[in-house]
């Protein structure tokens, strides 16, 4: 297999019980609805790659970023209930990063362009919040609080005019972090 093919591989295994017990479900790509495979999920093991897990089907709702490692009781650690309903593999990105963030929905208000992590848009740009964005290059995590804390949202290249349409009603983001190629 080529190096490109290998860099796109990821593997996560979900378990119904804590400490990797009970029924399991293995994922090597996106899964829009896991409810037919597991009734609940209380632990997981990421063997390679990085994933976002969601508490609603179709990549909606609360999100949690998972990198290589073992999470024997990750649900309580991450503050999520045992209702993981979908997961998305995050592809490797080794190029540059570029994203425009906007203070208001539909690319309104103040705009700033990012090419690196920003731990506080208020401190750096005097922006109160980010309500829409346009990702030109790379994969990013947006956080609801400064210093990469609180609820998060994964964004890949594309336009995000309204975060509510993505199941993030009432969310305003205050810090941004690039997802680097350290997922393997």
C-alpha positions in Angstrom: 0.0 0.0 0.0 1.3 3.5 -0.8 2.3 6.0 1.9 -0.8 8.1 1.1 -3.1 5.1 1.7 -1.4 4.3 5.0 -1.8 7.9 6.2 -5.5 7.8 5.6 -6.0 4.8 7.8 -7.5 5.0 11.3 -9.0 2.5 13.6 -11.2 3.0 16.7 -12.9 0.2 18.7 -16.0 1.1 20.9 -17.0 -1.1 23.8 -20.4 -1.2 25.6 -18.8 -1.5 29.0 -16.0 0.2 30.9 -12.5 -1.3 30.7 -13.0 -2.6 27.2 -15.6 -5.1 28.2 -18.9 -6.2 26.5 -19.8 -6.1 22.9 -17.6 -4.1 20.6 -17.7 -2.3 17.3 -14.7 -1.5 15.2 -14.6 1.5 12.9 -12.0 2.3 10.2 -14.0 5.2 8.6 -16.9 7.5 9.2 -20.0 6.0 10.7 -23.2 8.1 10.6 -25.2 6.0 13.0 -23.8 3.5 15.4 -27.0 2.7 17.3 -27.6 -0.5 15.3 -24.1 -1.8 16.4 -24.1 -0.9 20.1 -26.7 0.1 22.6 -24.2 2.2 24.6 -20.5 3.0 24.7 -18.5 3.4 27.9 -14.9 2.8 26.7 -12.9 2.9 23.5 -9.5 2.3 22.1 -8.0 4.4 19.3 -5.4 2.2 17.6 -4.5 4.6 14.9 -5.5 7.9 13.5 -7.8 10.6 15.1 -11.6 10.6 15.3 -14.4 12.9 16.4 -17.2 11.2 18.2 -20.7 12.7 18.4 -23.6 12.2 20.7 -26.2 12.3 17.9 -26.4 10.5 14.6 -25.2 12.1 11.3 -22.2 13.9 13.0 -24.4 16.2 15.1 -24.5 17.4 18.7 -21.7 17.4 21.3 -18.3 16.3 19.9 -15.2 14.9 21.4 -11.8 14.6 19.8 -10.1 11.2 20.2 -6.4 10.5 19.4 -4.4 7.3 19.7 -4.8 5.8 23.2 -7.0 3.8 25.5 -10.0 5.3 27.2 -11.2 2.8 29.8 -13.9 5.1 31.1 -13.7 7.9 28.6 -17.4 8.8 28.7 -17.2 10.2 32.3 -13.7 11.7 31.6 -15.0 13.6 28.6 -18.2 14.7 30.2 -20.4 12.8 27.7 -23.1 10.4 28.5 -22.9 6.8 27.1 -24.7 7.8 23.9 -22.1 8.0 21.1 -24.2 7.8 18.0 -21.7 8.6 15.2 -18.0 9.0 14.6 -15.8 10.6 11.9 -12.2 9.8 11.0 -10.1 12.9 10.6 -7.8 12.6 7.6 -4.1 13.5 7.9 -3.1 16.9 6.8 0.5 17.9 6.3 0.2 21.1 4.4 -0.5 24.7 5.5 -3.5 25.8 7.5 -5.8 28.8 6.7 -9.2 29.8 8.1 -11.2 32.9 8.2 -13.3 33.5 11.2 -16.3 35.9 11.4 -17.9 37.5 14.4 -21.5 36.9 13.1 -23.4 34.3 11.2 -23.3 34.3 7.4 -19.8 35.8 7.4 -20.9 39.0 9.0 -19.1 41.4 11.4 -15.4 41.5 11.9 -13.3 39.0 10.0 -9.8 37.6 10.8 -7.6 35.1 9.0 -5.8 32.4 11.0 -2.9 30.3 9.9 -1.9 29.0 13.4 -3.6 28.2 16.7 -5.4 31.0 18.6 -5.9 30.5 22.3 -8.2 33.6 22.6 -9.8 35.6 19.8 -10.7 38.2 22.4 -7.1 38.8 23.4 -5.6 38.5 19.9 -8.2 40.2 17.7 -10.6 41.9 20.2 -13.4 39.8 18.8 -16.2 38.8 21.2 -17.0 35.5 19.5 -16.9 33.5 16.3 -20.3 32.5 14.8 -19.2 31.5 11.2 -16.0 30.5 9.4 -14.5 29.6 6.1 -11.8 26.9 6.3 -9.5 27.1 3.2 -6.8 24.7 4.3 -6.4 22.1 7.0 -8.5 20.6 9.8 -9.4 22.6 12.9 -11.0 22.3 16.3 -13.1 25.3 17.5 -13.6 25.6 21.3 -16.3 27.5 23.1 -13.9 28.9 25.7 -10.5 30.5 25.5 -7.4 28.4 25.9 -8.9 25.4 24.1 -11.5 24.5 26.7 -15.2 23.6 26.8 -17.3 22.1 24.1 -15.6 21.8 20.7 -16.5 21.5 17.0 -14.5 19.9 14.2 -14.3 21.8 10.9 -12.6 20.7 7.6 -12.2 22.7 4.4 -15.6 24.4 3.6 -17.9 27.2 4.5 -19.7 27.2 7.8 -22.3 30.0 7.7 -24.4 28.9 10.7 -23.2 26.6 13.5 -26.8 26.0 14.6 -27.4 24.0 11.4 -24.7 21.6 12.5 -26.4 20.9 15.8 -24.4 23.5 17.7 -27.3 25.8 18.7 -26.2 28.8 20.8 -22.5 28.0 20.5 -20.0 30.8 20.0 -16.4 29.9 19.7 -13.5 31.6 21.4 -10.3 29.6 20.5 -9.1 27.6 17.6 -6.5 24.8 17.2 -5.1 23.1 14.2 -5.3 19.3 14.0 -1.7 18.5 13.2 -0.3 15.2 11.7 0.3 13.7 15.2 -2.7 11.4 15.0 -0.7 8.2 14.3 
